[in-house]
């Protein structure tokens, strides 16, 4: 069971993003072939590709947070050493977590109120709008993991400082 959880923690977003990318490219490619080779078109291809892309974006946010590749301004962190940088990152992650939780809350609220179906596919739009809530909940989990890692970095820096002071050296 632990191996499965570890694998999911390391690869969950990656495989979903790969599958959604392949799906979206395949659908768009099929539409291009249908239009230019067979002089016909698929009425549903643009819609399903758009919905796949929307899911790809929100899961991609979580993947970016997991890999710590999300947008940030790091000019302030360059002024500090390891502990100061970790504190700033932790504060930024806490603020981002608050934002993600608010968006997830309202995303779930929207999903519960949607009653429409998509135009071409006639699928419930809740599935499309759920991407926002799902992506932000997944992002929140990744942010909590990052906050814990930053907290451990701060503790390690404190231990190093204590060890240096006990040994008679100051940093």
Backbone as numpy.savetxt, mean C-alpha at the origin, in Angstrom:
# Nx Ny Nz CAx CAy CAz Cx Cy Cz
1.95 -23.10 9.83 1.12 -21.90 9.83 1.99 -20.64 9.83
3.06 -20.66 10.61 3.94 -19.49 10.67 4.63 -19.23 9.34
4.97 -20.31 8.62 5.59 -20.14 7.31 4.64 -19.45 6.34
3.37 -19.82 6.40 2.36 -19.21 5.53 2.21 -17.73 5.87
2.14 -17.41 7.15 2.01 -16.00 7.56 3.25 -15.20 7.17
4.42 -15.79 7.33 5.65 -15.11 6.94 5.67 -14.87 5.43
5.27 -15.87 4.66 5.22 -15.72 3.20 4.24 -14.63 2.81
3.05 -14.63 3.43 2.05 -13.60 3.14 2.59 -12.21 3.49
3.27 -12.11 4.63 3.83 -10.83 5.04 4.85 -10.33 4.02
5.64 -11.22 3.47 6.70 -10.83 2.55 6.22 -10.64 1.11
5.19 -11.39 0.68 4.87 -11.43 -0.75 3.42 -11.13 -1.13
2.55 -10.85 -0.18 1.13 -10.71 -0.47 0.86 -9.67 -1.56
1.33 -8.45 -1.32 1.08 -7.38 -2.30 1.74 -7.67 -3.64
2.95 -8.21 -3.58 3.69 -8.46 -4.83 2.89 -9.32 -5.79
2.38 -10.43 -5.31 1.67 -11.35 -6.19 0.33 -10.78 -6.67
-0.33 -10.05 -5.82 -1.58 -9.41 -6.26 -1.27 -8.35 -7.32
-0.23 -7.57 -7.10 0.14 -6.54 -8.08 0.56 -7.14 -9.41
1.29 -8.23 -9.36 1.70 -8.90 -10.60 0.47 -9.43 -11.33
-0.43 -10.09 -10.60 -1.64 -10.65 -11.22 -2.51 -9.53 -11.82
-2.69 -8.45 -11.08 -3.50 -7.34 -11.60 -2.85 -6.67 -12.80
-1.53 -6.55 -12.79 -0.83 -5.97 -13.94 -0.99 -6.84 -15.18
-0.78 -8.13 -15.01 -0.94 -9.06 -16.14 -2.37 -9.02 -16.66
-3.33 -9.05 -15.75 -4.74 -9.01 -16.13 -5.06 -7.74 -16.93
-4.63 -6.59 -16.40 -4.93 -5.31 -17.05 -4.28 -5.23 -18.44
-3.03 -5.63 -18.53 -2.34 -5.61 -19.83 -3.02 -6.57 -20.81
-3.40 -7.75 -20.34 -4.06 -8.72 -21.20 -5.39 -8.18 -21.73
-6.17 -7.58 -20.87 -7.48 -7.04 -21.29 -7.29 -5.91 -22.30
-6.37 -5.01 -22.02 -6.13 -3.90 -22.95 -5.57 -4.41 -24.27
-4.65 -5.36 -24.20 -4.09 -5.94 -25.43 -5.19 -6.63 -26.24
-6.07 -7.35 -25.57 -7.18 -8.02 -26.26 -8.07 -6.99 -26.96
-8.32 -5.87 -26.30 -9.14 -4.82 -26.90 -8.46 -4.24 -28.14
-7.14 -4.03 -28.08 -6.40 -3.51 -29.23 -6.46 -4.49 -30.39
-6.27 -5.77 -30.11 -6.34 -6.80 -31.16 -7.74 -6.84 -31.75
-8.74 -6.83 -30.91 -10.12 -6.87 -31.41 -10.42 -5.66 -32.30
-9.97 -4.50 -31.88 -10.29 -3.27 -32.61 -9.53 -3.18 -33.94
-8.24 -3.48 -33.93 -7.44 -3.26 -35.13 -7.31 -4.47 -36.03
-7.50 -5.67 -35.50 -7.40 -6.87 -36.34 -8.78 -7.31 -36.81
-9.75 -7.30 -35.91 -11.08 -7.83 -36.23 -12.12 -6.73 -36.47
-11.75 -5.47 -36.41 -12.66 -4.35 -36.59 -13.91 -4.45 -35.70
-13.70 -4.89 -34.52 -14.77 -5.02 -33.54 -14.19 -4.58 -32.20
-15.02 -4.43 -31.23 -14.48 -4.09 -29.92 -15.25 -4.80 -28.83
-14.62 -4.89 -27.69 -15.24 -5.49 -26.52 -15.87 -4.37 -25.70
-17.13 -4.48 -25.41 -17.82 -3.40 -24.71 -17.38 -3.28 -23.24
-16.85 -4.33 -22.69 -16.55 -4.36 -21.26 -15.07 -4.17 -20.94
-14.19 -4.20 -21.94 -12.75 -4.23 -21.67 -12.23 -2.97 -20.97
-12.68 -1.81 -21.43 -12.20 -0.58 -20.80 -12.63 -0.52 -19.34
-13.84 -0.93 -19.07 -14.36 -0.87 -17.71 -13.60 -1.80 -16.77
-13.41 -3.04 -17.18 -12.73 -4.01 -16.31 -11.26 -3.65 -16.14
-10.63 -3.12 -17.19 -9.23 -2.70 -17.09 -9.11 -1.53 -16.10
-10.05 -0.61 -16.16 -10.05 0.53 -15.23 -10.19 0.04 -13.80
-11.10 -0.89 -13.57 -11.31 -1.38 -12.21 -10.09 -2.16 -11.71
-9.48 -2.94 -12.58 -8.25 -3.64 -12.20 -7.14 -2.65 -11.85
-7.06 -1.57 -12.63 -6.05 -0.56 -12.38 -6.30 0.17 -11.06
-7.55 0.42 -10.73 -7.88 1.06 -9.45 -7.43 0.17 -8.29
-7.71 -1.11 -8.36 -7.24 -2.04 -7.32 -5.72 -2.05 -7.26
-5.09 -2.03 -8.42 -3.63 -2.03 -8.50 -3.05 -0.81 -7.77
-3.66 0.33 -7.94 -3.17 1.55 -7.31 -3.23 1.46 -5.79
-4.37 1.06 -5.25 -4.51 1.05 -3.79 -3.69 -0.03 -3.13
-3.51 -1.15 -3.77 -2.63 -2.17 -3.21 -1.18 -1.74 -3.39
-0.91 -1.00 -4.46 0.43 -0.46 -4.67 0.85 0.52 -3.59
-0.10 1.26 -3.04 0.21 2.17 -1.92 0.74 1.35 -0.75
0.07 0.26 -0.44 0.51 -0.60 0.65 1.90 -1.18 0.37
2.12 -1.59 -0.86 3.43 -2.15 -1.24 4.53 -1.10 -1.10
4.23 0.13 -1.51 5.20 1.21 -1.37 5.54 1.49 0.09
4.53 1.44 0.96 4.76 1.64 2.39 5.59 0.49 2.95
5.26 -0.72 2.55 5.99 -1.89 3.03 7.47 -1.80 2.68
7.77 -1.38 1.47 9.16 -1.27 1.00 9.78 0.08 1.37
8.99 0.93 2.06 9.43 2.28 2.44 9.86 3.08 1.21
9.09 2.95 0.15 9.36 3.65 -1.10 8.28 4.68 -1.39
7.41 4.95 -0.43 6.37 5.94 -0.65 6.99 7.35 -0.64
6.25 8.28 -1.19 6.76 9.64 -1.27 6.97 10.23 0.11
8.10 10.92 0.25 8.36 11.62 1.49 9.46 12.66 1.23
9.49 13.64 2.06 10.55 14.64 2.00 11.54 14.28 3.09
12.76 13.97 2.69 13.72 13.52 3.68 14.81 14.55 3.98
14.56 15.81 3.62 15.54 16.85 3.91 15.75 17.01 5.42
14.67 16.92 6.18 14.77 17.07 7.63 15.52 15.90 8.26
15.29 14.70 7.76 15.93 13.52 8.35 17.44 13.52 8.11
17.91 14.22 7.09 19.35 14.26 6.82 20.10 15.08 7.86
19.39 15.87 8.65 20.02 16.69 9.68 20.32 15.90 10.96
19.73 14.72 11.08 19.83 13.97 12.33 20.58 12.65 12.12
20.98 12.10 13.24 21.62 10.78 13.21 20.53 9.72 13.23
20.92 8.49 13.48 20.01 7.35 13.37 18.76 7.49 14.24
18.93 7.85 15.49 17.79 7.95 16.40 16.84 9.07 15.98
17.37 10.24 15.65 16.53 11.36 15.23 15.78 11.06 13.96
16.46 10.40 13.01 15.82 10.01 11.77 14.68 9.03 12.04
14.91 8.08 12.93 13.87 7.10 13.26 12.68 7.77 13.93
12.93 8.76 14.78 11.84 9.47 15.45 10.99 10.23 14.42
11.66 10.92 13.50 10.92 11.66 12.46 10.13 10.71 11.58
10.74 9.58 11.20 10.02 8.59 10.38 8.82 8.04 11.14
9.00 7.81 12.43 7.91 7.27 13.24 6.76 8.27 13.32
7.06 9.54 13.52 6.02 10.57 13.57 5.29 10.65 12.22
6.06 10.63 11.15 5.46 10.68 9.81 4.56 9.46 9.57
5.02 8.28 10.00 4.21 7.07 9.83 2.95 7.11 10.68
3.03 7.69 11.86 1.84 7.81 12.71 0.82 8.74 12.05
1.30 9.85 11.51 0.39 10.78 10.81 -0.22 10.12 9.58
0.59 9.39 8.83 0.09 8.67 7.65 -0.90 7.59 8.09
-0.64 6.93 9.21 -1.55 5.90 9.74 -2.91 6.52 10.07
-2.90 7.68 10.70 -4.16 8.35 11.02 -4.93 8.64 9.74
-4.23 9.18 8.73 -4.86 9.46 7.44 -5.43 8.18 6.83
-4.63 7.10 6.80 -5.07 5.84 6.19 -6.29 5.26 6.91
-6.30 5.36 8.23 -7.45 4.84 8.99 -8.71 5.66 8.73
-8.57 6.97 8.63 -9.73 7.82 8.32 -10.27 7.49 6.94
-9.36 7.37 5.96 -9.78 7.04 4.59 -10.41 5.65 4.56
-9.84 4.68 5.28 -10.41 3.33 5.33 -11.80 3.36 5.95
-11.96 4.12 7.02 -13.26 4.22 7.68 -14.32 4.74 6.71
-14.00 5.85 6.05 -14.97 6.42 5.11 -15.11 5.55 3.86
-14.05 4.83 3.51 -14.14 3.90 2.39 -15.13 2.78 2.68
-15.07 2.23 3.88 -16.02 1.19 4.28 -17.43 1.78 4.32
-17.55 2.99 4.82 -18.85 3.66 4.86 -19.44 3.81 3.46
-18.61 4.19 2.50 -19.08 4.33 1.11 -19.50 2.98 0.55
-18.69 1.95 0.80 -19.00 0.61 0.27 -20.35 0.13 0.77
-20.67 0.42 2.03 -21.95 -0.04 2.58 -23.15 0.71 2.00
-22.91 1.88 1.41 -24.00 2.69 0.88 -24.20 2.55 -0.63
-23.25 1.96 -1.32 -23.33 1.87 -2.78 -24.32 0.77 -3.17
-25.20 1.11 -4.09 -26.18 0.12 -4.57 -26.18 -0.01 -6.09
-25.31 0.73 -6.76 -25.28 0.72 -8.23 -24.52 -0.49 -8.76
-24.71 -0.70 -10.07 -23.93 -1.70 -10.79 -23.17 -1.00 -11.90
-22.08 -1.62 -12.34 -21.30 -1.01 -13.41 -22.07 -1.06 -14.72
-21.73 -0.15 -15.62 -22.50 0.00 -16.86 -22.38 -1.21 -17.79
-21.17 -1.62 -18.10 -20.98 -2.68 -19.09 -21.07 -4.08 -18.50
-20.46 -4.28 -17.36 -20.38 -5.63 -16.77 -21.52 -5.96 -15.82
-22.19 -4.94 -15.35 -23.29 -5.11 -14.39 -22.81 -5.78 -13.09
-21.57 -5.48 -12.69 -21.09 -5.99 -11.41 -21.37 -4.94 -10.34
-21.60 -5.36 -9.12 -21.87 -4.39 -8.05 -20.65 -3.46 -7.87
-20.91 -2.18 -7.79 -19.83 -1.20 -7.65 -19.16 -1.27 -6.28
-19.77 -2.00 -5.34 -19.12 -2.17 -4.04 -17.75 -2.81 -4.20
-17.61 -3.70 -5.18 -16.33 -4.37 -5.40 -15.26 -3.39 -5.85
-15.66 -2.41 -6.60 -14.70 -1.40 -7.06 -14.35 -0.46 -5.91
-15.35 0.03 -5.21 -15.12 0.96 -4.11 -14.42 0.29 -2.93
-14.54 -1.01 -2.82 -13.86 -1.74 -1.74 -12.34 -1.65 -1.87
-11.86 -1.36 -3.07 -10.40 -1.25 -3.27 -9.80 -0.18 -2.37
-10.50 0.92 -2.20 -10.02 2.00 -1.34 -9.90 1.54 0.11
-10.96 0.94 0.62 -10.95 0.49 2.01 -9.92 -0.63 2.21
-9.89 -1.60 1.29 -8.94 -2.71 1.41 -7.50 -2.21 1.35
-7.22 -1.33 0.39 -5.87 -0.80 0.25 -5.42 -0.01 1.46
-6.32 0.79 2.02 -5.95 1.60 3.18 -5.83 0.76 4.46
-6.62 -0.28 4.56 -6.47 -1.19 5.72 -5.13 -1.91 5.61
-4.80 -2.39 4.43 -3.51 -3.05 4.20 -2.36 -2.06 4.44
-2.52 -0.83 3.99 -1.52 0.21 4.23 -1.36 0.47 5.72
-2.47 0.48 6.45 -2.41 0.69 7.90 -1.61 -0.41 8.59
-1.81 -1.63 8.16 -1.04 -2.75 8.73 0.44 -2.55 8.47
0.79 -2.18 7.24 2.20 -1.95 6.90 2.78 -0.76 7.66
1.98 0.27 7.88 2.46 1.42 8.64 2.72 1.04 10.10
1.85 0.22 10.67 2.06 -0.24 12.05 3.35 -1.04 12.13
3.61 -1.89 11.13 4.87 -2.64 11.10 6.06 -1.69 11.04
5.97 -0.64 10.21 7.06 0.33 10.11 7.26 1.10 11.41
6.17 1.45 12.07 6.26 2.16 13.35 6.98 1.30 14.38
6.65 0.02 14.41 7.32 -0.90 15.33 8.81 -0.99 15.03
9.16 -1.08 13.74 10.58 -1.12 13.36 11.30 0.16 13.74
10.65 1.30 13.55 11.25 2.58 13.93 11.43 2.67 15.45
10.46 2.17 16.20 10.56 2.17 17.65 11.74 1.30 18.10
11.91 0.15 17.47 13.04 -0.72 17.80 14.37 -0.04 17.46
14.40 0.70 16.36 15.61 1.43 15.99 15.95 2.47 17.05
14.94 3.14 17.56 15.15 4.14 18.63 15.68 3.45 19.88
15.09 2.31 20.24 15.56 1.58 21.42 17.00 1.11 21.24
17.34 0.61 20.06 18.71 0.17 19.80 19.69 1.33 19.90
19.31 2.49 19.39 20.17 3.68 19.48 20.37 4.09 20.93
19.31 4.00 21.74 19.43 4.31 23.17 20.37 3.33 23.86
20.26 2.04 23.52 21.14 1.03 24.12 22.60 1.28 23.75
22.83 1.66 22.50 24.20 1.96 22.06 24.77 3.13 22.85
23.94 4.16 23.06 24.39 5.32 23.83 24.69 4.94 25.26
23.84 4.10 25.88 24.07 3.65 27.25 25.33 2.82 27.34
25.55 1.93 26.38 26.77 1.10 26.37 28.01 1.96 26.24
27.95 2.99 25.40 29.10 3.88 25.23 29.38 4.67 26.49
28.32 5.11 27.19 28.51 5.87 28.43 29.03 4.99 29.54
28.59 3.74 29.63 29.05 2.82 30.67 30.51 2.47 30.41
30.89 2.35 29.18 32.27 1.99 28.83 33.24 3.14 28.97
32.76 4.31 29.39 33.63 5.43 29.60 33.80 6.33 28.38
33.12 5.97 27.32 33.21 6.79 26.11 31.89 7.52 25.92
31.97 8.66 25.37 30.75 9.38 25.00 30.71 9.46 23.48
29.54 9.41 22.91 29.44 9.41 21.45 29.91 10.70 20.81
